[in-house]
């Protein structure tokens, strides 16, 4: 399916999830900021120390924690500028229609930041640290604080609460040792009218305006996977070794739980445990690392069967693949960027 055509070494080793990378157009972001021309493989980079970033049409914004500044890279000139502020929790979902960011501003709590003027517009009263902020319809979600991992709050841009829900109890379960675990929010997907929340043993779809539940799915025993992959009206709630298909309109299961099989490579049985699955070309792609062997696998979503897999020649474990046109990009923990071309 894909053939390896190029490897870049020493691209950066993102040992923490936030020091991650992704491909949007031609830009790959990790512990370095790198521009690759996918046809000529032209390489340019600006080394920075950062964890959080967003990629807009014109610029890449990132938090440089070594200097506590906001870095801005112009995508047409590749020039780098700094603003005298550091925003924590940057992600693409944090940009509202007004091009403002809602997030943690150093130790001052939450606020609004205007990307056009590169100035703080408003600072709210300090709040507990939240795991994630998502902006939608000139409002925003606060999701899962350190002491409140099962709570989701929906607020306007004045930080006034519209509604709040606590899934700690309804999503709770007993782990393999019989100890009760609360329903921690793992995944959130929002559109203009609703929000779907995965927390422990429940998946709930809420009306965005009222906060009323539109549908709910409940697991009888074990918590759902921590990733929700959305493809139109179908969702795949996925864990490290399997997934289940969901009708996101009616709130019904449309498949059993598919548990992935071991892969036999070089007389070894490789466990399918891996990173977050990615949907591309109608297939689910899974990065697997076990016993010093890394494998990229393509899965038929309707059956849970492998349609293709390939051993990745790297000494480290691999992150989820990223796709652009006919290329697939895989980053290893050893700082290798592996580029594959579709055959």
Order of alpha helices (4+ residues) and beta strands (2+ residues): beta-beta-beta-beta-beta-beta-beta-beta-beta-beta-beta-beta-beta-beta-beta-beta-beta-beta-beta-beta-beta-beta-beta-beta-beta-beta-beta-beta-beta-beta-beta-beta-beta-beta-beta-beta-beta
